[in-house]
Amino acid sequence: MRTEYSKALVAVGEQDPNVVVLGADTTDSLKTANFGKKFPERFFNVGIAEANLVSVAAGLAYSGKTAFASTYAIFLPGRCVDQIRNGIAYPSPGDKKGLN
């Protein structure tokens, strides 16, 4: 599944220059590094900071980017609920969440 996710991100990135991918220090395990190698200017590793990951993705979405925030599903809801609610759900900037 992670390999297919990686391939899909690269394919979408080739079609749309507004696609950006973000990770929370999970580039190898979630295989998002392939996107980063192909499009380094559109790849952001925010470190082990899932709440920051969501806030940065929301900000990029507000600026017209299609943001895929990639982290482990176990971390996203508990650590990011305020950012998801306040930065994505209420204003609805069109953000995408890539969950593995």
Phi and psi in degrees as a GROMACS rama.xvg file:
@    title "Ramachandran Plot"
@    xaxis  label "Phi"
@    yaxis  label "Psi"
@TYPE xy
-65.5777  -36.8068  ARG-2
-64.512  -41.9298  THR-3
-67.6184  -37.3861  GLU-4
-59.701  -44.8826  TYR-5
-59.9943  -47.041  SER-6
-61.9505  -41.2914  LYS-7
-65.3576  -41.1156  ALA-8
-61.4199  -43.7194  LEU-9
-63.925  -43.3128  VAL-10
-62.3693  -43.7091  ALA-11
-66.8664  -38.7465  VAL-12
-64.1216  -32.9967  GLY-13
-69.4432  -31.8394  GLU-14
-83.2073  -29.5935  GLN-15
-133.675  112.801  ASP-16
-71.0173  -6.77627  PRO-17
-89.6672  -3.15791  ASN-18
-76.1664  129.952  VAL-19
-126.827  150.769  VAL-20
-124.293  133.963  VAL-21
-122.483  148.722  LEU-22
-140.33  158.809  GLY-23
-110.596  64.2068  ALA-24
60.122  39.4382  ASP-25
-127.869  24.3273  THR-26
-62.629  -37.318  THR-27
-77.1873  -48.0659  ASP-28
-68.2049  -34.1791  SER-29
-94.9782  -0.00697231  LEU-30
62.7135  28.3846  LYS-31
-83.2692  -7.96427  THR-32
-60.2346  -29.5808  ALA-33
-61.6883  -41.0522  ASN-34
-62.9455  -44.1739  PHE-35
-62.4166  -34.8184  GLY-36
-70.0897  -37.1203  LYS-37
-79.8608  -37.3399  LYS-38
-130.805  68.8281  PHE-39
-61.4915  -28.423  PRO-40
-76.1492  -9.29478  GLU-41
-118.368  21.1265  ARG-42
-125.635  128.623  PHE-43
-130.68  125.406  PHE-44
-108.566  111.894  ASN-45
-91.3377  2.97247  VAL-46
81.1541  -172.619  GLY-47
-78.4914  79.7397  ILE-48
-155.419  75.0485  ALA-49
-61.5522  -38.0959  GLU-50
-63.03  -41.8825  ALA-51
-64.2746  -39.3686  ASN-52
-53.7361  -48.0284  LEU-53
-67.289  -41.1528  VAL-54
-66.1929  -41.4089  SER-55
-65.2679  -42.3583  VAL-56
-60.9301  -41.8394  ALA-57
-63.6868  -42.7334  ALA-58
-62.1113  -41.6591  GLY-59
-65.0204  -38.3476  LEU-60
-64.3571  -39.0664  ALA-61
-62.2076  -30.1853  TYR-62
-87.6291  9.56521  SER-63
100.649  2.65111  GLY-64
-87.4967  156.485  LYS-65
-101.524  106.087  THR-66
-100.636  129.338  ALA-67
-110.226  108.941  PHE-68
-94.0043  115.888  ALA-69
-111.737  120.675  SER-70
-156.753  -178.651  THR-71
-76.3857  138.346  TYR-72
-59.8425  -30.5067  ALA-73
-65.8809  -28.4782  ILE-74
-88.6268  -31.99  PHE-75
-61.4114  -52.386  LEU-76
-67.424  -44.0156  PRO-77
-71.7747  -40.028  GLY-78
-88.4198  -14.3843  ARG-79
-124.543  10.1093  CYS-80
-58.2736  -40.2888  VAL-81
-66.1154  -42.2059  ASP-82
-67.9144  -39.3814  GLN-83
-63.2363  -45.3146  ILE-84
-67.43  -51.1439  ARG-85
-81.589  -31.2383  ASN-86
-100.547  -17.6716  GLY-87
-123.225  -55.5359  ILE-88
-67.7429  -46.9454  ALA-89
-65.104  -55.9277  TYR-90
-83.0671  -17.7541  PRO-91
50.3148  67.9728  SER-92
-79.0832  1.22491  PRO-93
90.976  21.8636  GLY-94
-71.5538  146.993  ASP-95
-113.205  145.516  LYS-96
-115.913  120.666  LYS-97
-96.0206  107.77  GLY-98
-108.044  129.474  LEU-99
